[in-house]
């Protein structure tokens, strides 16, 4: 078995383990979310949503991009790892103090007193989580996603059970926060048990500069991206209130499931895999196009299906109090379809060592998205959601053009590779719409939902088999290679 085949199989198994992890996590989180949505109010989700936006931004700064630098760098010493560990720990402590100091201002800004204690408690996860950043990076560098799966699934199960228990006992928004903290604690404990590496009491400033030279651009890019993609939460919370923010947050979270379960799963494996062949543009092009094709084949139909059955889905699983978020779900299905492809473009840039490119691109986002959101607010929360989606599409096109130039790829190749998924997904949406149109209206929602899902699955499989039979043949060949 040659080296290239070993590498391909290692990558495929990494994707499979990572997908298994994310699939299990997303299914369980989906169930937990349904239960919590029935136990808690939209306001509870809105309050936590405010705190999450702040801590999410701080978390990006906390990591300093050093974990990505460890993964991308070919030669990493014990001193590099220890330096990264202590840098993350010191930064998390500083940021925790910073969050505590601004918590009153945040609560006053949104005029919600409960935000302050929730924000302070949430930020303790920064310090705890910093203790496992290097351990996780080492597993990702070695494409050892089997162990990461064990960690993530275990932590998710524990945190979900804790959140549900607390919600049943009347803890409200606290049940979500304490569940999140427990997830971080369990993850760090398991990472230290599974990964043999231990930090030494050493810190080398030159080694830090080497890592930060790459990671710093990632932090900057992620920082700008996060602000651009989350400024809408802050504006919803400020101008439309915590109830509307609850609807908005849950709609965004729900439509992000396919992206997290598929795009981010494959991206986490693709980054170390592409980094190993970063100087081979031909293999990078071929690998990237395959990844885009298979991601679109999975995410597009899922989002098309969710768009089509959103009314029944919300009524059955979340209850009548969540009906206002149906239109938001449908809008963000379109948004997530573009994000699922756009996230992959940055992977190529990082793997080529060009972490400066995403940073520069996200400058457009930090200008465009706030403007789009502010204009959208004139037309209510629905108008703002449409504006966010339009801005996302524009940014994805920019990212794609930069990536295409980096590896000598044309836009026609990208469009051609996603046409099967897009065409088949449109067929699914059309088929379900026609079925719903001719369906007798006195049929119970659960039967309409289940039959629509079944029709959607059958239409998608048939359209791929009939219109794009070569895709089925490619999948069979890939399966045989892995088995052989």
Rosetta blueprint (number, residue, H / E / L):
1 X L
2 X L
3 X H
4 X H
5 X H
6 X H
7 X H
8 X H
9 X H
10 X H
11 X H
12 X H
13 X H
14 X H
15 X H
16 X H
17 X H
18 X H
19 X H
20 X H
21 X H
22 X H
23 X H
24 X H
25 X H
26 X H
27 X H
28 X H
29 X H
30 X H
31 X H
32 X H
33 X H
34 X H
35 X H
36 X H
37 X H
38 X H
39 X H
40 X L
41 X L
42 X H
43 X H
44 X H
45 X H
46 X H
47 X H
48 X H
49 X H
50 X H
51 X H
52 X H
53 X H
54 X H
55 X H
56 X H
57 X H
58 X H
59 X H
60 X H
61 X H
62 X H
63 X H
64 X L
65 X L
66 X H
67 X H
68 X H
69 X H
70 X H
71 X H
72 X H
73 X L
74 X L
75 X L
76 X L
77 X L
78 X H
79 X H
80 X H
81 X H
82 X H
83 X H
84 X H
85 X H
86 X H
87 X H
88 X H
89 X H
90 X H
91 X H
92 X H
93 X H
94 X H
95 X H
96 X H
97 X H
98 X H
99 X H
100 X H
101 X H
102 X H
103 X H
104 X H
105 X H
106 X H
107 X H
108 X H
109 X H
110 X H
111 X L
112 X L
113 X L
114 X H
115 X H
116 X H
117 X H
118 X H
119 X H
120 X H
121 X H
122 X H
123 X H
124 X H
125 X H
126 X H
127 X H
128 X H
129 X H
130 X H
131 X L
132 X L
133 X H
134 X H
135 X H
136 X H
137 X H
138 X H
139 X H
140 X H
141 X H
142 X L
143 X L
144 X L
145 X H
146 X H
147 X H
148 X H
149 X H
150 X H
151 X H
152 X H
153 X H
154 X H
155 X H
156 X H
157 X H
158 X H
159 X H
160 X H
161 X H
162 X H
163 X H
164 X H
165 X H
166 X H
167 X H
168 X H
169 X L
170 X L
171 X L
172 X L
173 X H
174 X H
175 X H
176 X H
177 X H
178 X H
179 X H
180 X H
181 X H
182 X H
183 X H
184 X H
185 X H
186 X H
187 X H
188 X H
189 X H
190 X H
191 X H
192 X H
193 X H
194 X H
195 X L
196 X L
197 X L
198 X L
199 X L
200 X L
201 X L
202 X L
203 X L
204 X L
205 X H
206 X H
207 X H
208 X H
209 X H
210 X H
211 X H
212 X H
213 X H
214 X H
215 X H
216 X H
217 X H
218 X H
219 X H
220 X H
221 X H
222 X H
223 X H
224 X H
225 X H
226 X H
227 X H
228 X H
229 X H
230 X H
231 X H
232 X H
233 X H
234 X H
235 X H
236 X H
237 X H
238 X H
239 X H
240 X L
241 X H
242 X H
243 X H
244 X H
245 X H
246 X H
247 X H
248 X H
249 X H
250 X H
251 X H
252 X H
253 X H
254 X H
255 X H
256 X L
257 X H
258 X H
259 X H
260 X H
261 X H
262 X H
263 X H
264 X H
265 X H
266 X H
267 X H
268 X H
269 X H
270 X H
271 X H
272 X H
273 X H
274 X H
275 X H
276 X H
277 X L
278 X L
279 X L
280 X L
281 X H
282 X H
283 X H
284 X H
285 X H
286 X H
287 X H
288 X H
289 X H
290 X H
291 X H
292 X H
293 X H
294 X H
295 X H
296 X H
297 X H
298 X H
299 X H
300 X H
301 X H
302 X H
303 X H
304 X H
305 X H
306 X H
307 X H
308 X H
309 X H
310 X H
311 X H
312 X H
313 X H
314 X H
315 X H
316 X H
317 X H
318 X H
319 X L
320 X H
321 X H
322 X H
323 X H
324 X H
325 X H
326 X H
327 X H
328 X H
329 X H
330 X H
331 X H
332 X H
333 X H
334 X H
335 X H
336 X H
337 X H
338 X H
339 X H
340 X H
341 X H
342 X H
343 X H
344 X H
345 X H
346 X H
347 X H
348 X H
349 X H
350 X H
351 X H
352 X L
353 X L
354 X L
355 X H
356 X H
357 X H
358 X H
359 X H
360 X H
361 X H
362 X H
363 X H
364 X H
365 X H
366 X H
367 X H
368 X H
369 X H
370 X H
371 X H
372 X H
373 X H
374 X H
375 X H
376 X H
377 X H
378 X H
379 X H
380 X H
381 X H
382 X H
383 X H
384 X H
385 X H
386 X H
387 X H
388 X H
389 X H
390 X H
391 X H
392 X H
393 X H
394 X H
395 X H
396 X H
397 X H
398 X H
399 X H
400 X H
401 X H
402 X H
403 X H
404 X H
405 X H
406 X H
407 X L
408 X L
409 X L
410 X L
411 X H
412 X H
413 X H
414 X H
415 X H
416 X H
417 X H
418 X H
419 X H
420 X H
421 X H
422 X H
423 X H
424 X H
425 X H
426 X H
427 X H
428 X H
429 X H
430 X H
431 X H
432 X H
433 X H
434 X H
435 X H
436 X H
437 X H
438 X H
439 X L
440 X L
441 X L
442 X L
443 X L
444 X L
445 X H
446 X H
447 X H
448 X H
449 X H
450 X H
451 X H
452 X H
453 X H
454 X H
455 X H
456 X H
457 X H
458 X H
459 X H
460 X H
461 X H
462 X H
463 X H
464 X H
465 X H
466 X H
467 X H
468 X L
469 X H
470 X H
471 X H
472 X H
473 X H
474 X H
475 X H
476 X H
477 X H
478 X H
479 X H
480 X H
481 X H
482 X H
483 X H
484 X L
